[in-house]
Amino acid sequence: MKILVSNIGMLATPLGRTAQGGTQQGQIQILEKAWLLMEDDRIVSVGDCTVPTPSAELTINAKNKLVTPGLVDAHTHLVFGGWREKELLPKLNKVSYLEILAQGGGILSTVKATRLAEKEQLKAKAKKILNRMLKQGVTTLEAKSGYGLDVTTELKLLEIIKELQEEEVVTIVPTFLGAHALPPEYQNNREAYIKLVTENVLPQVVQKKLAAYLDAFCEQGAFTVAECQQILRAGKEAGLGLKCHCDEIVALGGTELAAKMGAVSCEHLIKTDARGIAALRSNGTIACLLPGTSFYLDATYAPAREMIRQEVPVAFGSDFNPGSCPCSSLQLAMHIGCYNMA
Ligand SMILES: [Zn+2]
């Protein structure tokens, strides 16, 4: 079936089909007073007012508005129990994220709430958020597990993501983030937890086709570079793509590691230095930056402009999660990023 979008005020499309770096990153094709023709879910032609508007079986009048491709949110923690509103006041009083984490707050309090929640409850909550994101223009998003940190709950979160992917119109790319934090029951046995992630949960995730990517949190208070290497290697050997939370609070060297291991993206990168940027560049790794998190943590911003100058492809994600970025608006993240990332 042919569908025509007519009366478009401005049609704006980034050029190219792959991640772009440097000056190419800013290249956008703009058509004013335009139309767009779709056939069987594919865009087959576009034109401006100098080209006659084709006919179609269905016409949508864009009423002179802006039309862009659907937004892609490359980093979300979509499924979780509870919220962490109680951390707001300490944060405003300058208690650091690592201190909150050490006091049992942060990720671990969400893990507790997520483990206690029923599957349907978690799914209904995620679905509501998903619809809110869709209304703001997000048509594809990445969603991570990482608030279960045990076999049952990690699998449950990924199953919810899979069900939402099948039932909802938004395209969801699932990521296994078993290495998000060390759960309380393994605080004194790090090796055993890493073994659980790599030798127990991961094979089940792969066998059930529950994830496209594996992610790890390389950070002080989370996992070391050597531990992340072990976890990422297991993910790679199991056939998953790699992503890594790096340099959010302290630059440990996770960016260099993940880039060298062929990760598609390194994420956060607030503290990334010249060595990290060089590693991203030489390995063609995408810098997935999360401006909303810097805003809510009252932290500095990732060196986005320097990355772009160095031809590293830069993407923005919302990092939507119940604590460090409780805002699901990718549009707001884009605004915060563009204004603050010098
Ligand atoms: Zn994250």
Residues whose N, C-alpha, C, O or C-beta is under 5 A from the ligand:
A	BS01	ZN	D319
